[in-house]
């Protein structure tokens, strides 16, 4: 709970700066992680906190009767979670999960601030090359179109899953 509230209360860029500058100070002496690995660890922790909160919301949305039905069937805690509770909670959580993935996909551009090259950083590097003869904003429109395509595709797939799994609670 403390971990989730801490991570959700801190912007991702702060965690990325922590990963790039401070994480090595907290590790045992002689340990040296690559910057990419440190960023992957922090982004994973960030995404895990948000996904945990989304799934918690799905669990809270389940009617109490589902838990009672699992008890009435004589299922132990783990079987009830695996067979009854979690499938329904994840079905309810699909829009939130996809929203979190889309937000995380868009947040990947923040790694440019700690020195890693993402699509926007690559566009700046391409523009800095003297061989580039294109228009200034041409690369950014292309990158925006790529981001839009991926986000739109994830959104449509989410709608497909919702229809297929009938999450409308009729």
CORJO-V729592 format. One line per field, one symbol per residue. ss: DSSP state (a for helix, b for strand, c for the rest). psi: psi as a letter, one per 20 degrees, with the letter a starting at -180 (. if undefined). A space follows every 10 residues. Layout:
BEGIN
ss->???
psi->???
END
This chain:
BEGIN
ss->caaaaaaaac caaaaaaaaa aaaaaacccc ccccaaaaaa aaaaaaaaaa aaaaaaaaaa accaaaaaaa aaccccaaaa aaaaaaaaaa aaaaaaaaaa aaaaaaaaaa aaaaccccaa aaaaaaaacc cccccccaaa aaaaaaaaaa aaaaaaaaaa aaaaaccccc
psi->gggghghhip qhhghhhghh hihhhiqqqi poqqgggggg gghghghhgg hhhghhhhhh ipqhhhghhh hhikprghhg ghhggghhgh ghigghghgg ggghghiiii ihijjqpahh hhghhghipi ipjrqgighh ggghhggggg ggghghhghg ggghimjil.
END
